[in-house]
Amino acid sequence: MFRFFIHNFCDMNLYLINGFLGSGKTTAIVKACTQLINQQIKTAVITNDQGEQQVDSAYVQGFSLKTGEISNGCFCCRFDALEQTVEALQISEHPEIIFAESVGSCTDLVATVAKPFALNHYNVRIVISVFADAYFMHSIMKGTSCFIEESVQYIYRKQLEEADVIVINKIDLLAGDELKFVKEIVETTYHGKRIIYMSTYHEDDIRNWIQMLNEFSIPPHRNSLELDYDVYGAGEAMLAWFDQKISIHTHEPIAAKVALILTDAIHNKIQQAGYTIVHLKFLLSDNGWNKKISYTANGIKNNYDEIKDQPCNHLNVLINARVQTSPQLLQQIIAFAIEETMTLTRCRIVSRKFSSFQPGYPKPLHRVR
């Protein structure tokens, strides 16, 4: 039986997973953990978000994975919390590998996370993977991207610049000539970096990614980014964050169908308003059953067929919306979609705790040049 090779000169591998919102990081981590656990390799996951109600945390926990969570700020700004979470997982779970997924609008991980962490944890081997959505990358290269703001694209480029391993994900969304074009640009622009092209739904691709991480030779010195924090901060401020918990209640066992009507309504109303969807995620759950729906800038939606025929009268829904607009406008759109869905389906939707905000100016706790 094939078994992944783990370096024996360290007590643990910390794999920092970065990449822009919607690039498929969480799905890849879950798939990788599943393979590793099947090989009797202990793993854990740390999720991270600017808000405190995280779809990804609930989604990962649904697979019974050992998890930690950093909320209300990125790894760099909440470095102490990250360090404490890693240490707690080491004590309680003794993992060989921890996957730590950073906020999708974050960059500068070498200077603000990897180097500071290495100063106090010499026995932890750190590798940085940066994911990129192949479809989105192609649109940027062709100049057709809906991310017209240069400050947002600045973050995207800087993320790739500091990667140990670049993961061009979702290659199944590109035609052969489109993928060839992307490969030519990527391999020229990031010459010398380790690059893998994959789809998270192909087991062999996940296996090859894990193997690349395990065999990556850590450089004696990582270069910290040359980064304009004013441009970085402006890019983050272009995006509105909206998180909310709601519950759907129906007389007939059609709550799952109503949830799909609602998710489509939210997606369509944001598009009709002309705002760019960076990532729009929903976690639907009821008595241990849960499914994730995810829309990105290319409009792809996942798991529709697995959800529509699920019979239930009550359903909890967690909404995470990351959209290029203001928090106030995003909040209004989602409220309108909820009201419209209730009128259309004659169901009852109870709105619970929500938050709507823009990320503040990035202020890392440490920055090692």
C-alpha positions, 0 to 999 in steps of 0.5 A: 500500500502506498504511504506518504513519506514524512520528513523525519527531521521535524516533530511536525509539518505545518502547511500554511494554505493561502490563495484568494477567496474561492480558489478551493483551499478548504475542499483540497484540505479535506480531501488531503486529510482524508487520504492521510488519515487513511494512511494512519497519518495524524492530521489536524486543520486550523481555519481562519476568517475575518469574521466569527461565523465560519462556514469552512469551520463547520464544514471541516468539522462535519468530516470529524477532523481535528480542528482549531479556529482563528476568528476575527482576524487573519493569522498575521494579526492574530499570530499569538492565537495561531501559535496557541492553537498549534500548540494545543493541537500538538498536545491533544492530538499529536498530529504529524501534519497541520493544515492552516488555511489563512483568510483568502484576502491575506498575504505576507505570510512569510514575514508575518507568520512563517518566520516568526513561528520558526523563531520559537518552533525550530522543530516545526517544518513550514511549507506555504501553498498558494492556491489559484483558481485556473478559470479566474487566473485565465480571465486575469491574464486575458484582461476579462476579469471582473476584478477591475480594482488594481488593489485587489489584483495586487493582493492576488499577485503578491500571494503567488509571489511568496508561495513555496508551492503554487497550486493552479486548481480547478483546471477542469474548468478550462479548455485545453488551449486555455490551460496551455496559455495559463501554463505558459504565463505561470511558468514564465512569471514564476520560474523556479517555483514548484507548480502543480496543476490539479482538480481537487476532485481527482484523488491522484492530484491530491496525492501528488500535491501532498507528496510535493509538500512532503518532499519540498526542500525548505530554503535556508532563507525565505525572502519576505515580500516587498509589500506596499501595505497601503495598497494591500489595505486598500484592496482588503477594504474593497471587499464586504464581509457578511455572515449570518445564521438563519433557519428555514421552517416549512409545513411540507418537507421541502426546506432544502428546496427552499434553501436552494431558492434562497441561495440562488436569489442571493446570488442573482440579486448580487449579480443584478446589482453589478457587484463582483462575487468573490466568494459566496458560501452557504452551509445547510445543516439539519440533525447531523446532515450538512452540505456546502454550497459555494459560488465564486466569481465564475458562477460555479455552484456545488452540491445542488443535486445532493441537496434538492431532494433531501426531505426536511421541514427545518434547516439551518443555514450559515451564510458567508458572503464576500463581495466587492461592495459596501457592507450596508448594500450587501446586507440590504441585498441579502435581507431582500432575498430572504423576504422575497423567498418567504413570500414566494414559498410561504415558508418562515425564515428566522434571521439570527445573529449577523455581522457585516463589515469591511476588514480593517487595515492589516496590522501584523503582530510581527514582521520579520524582514 
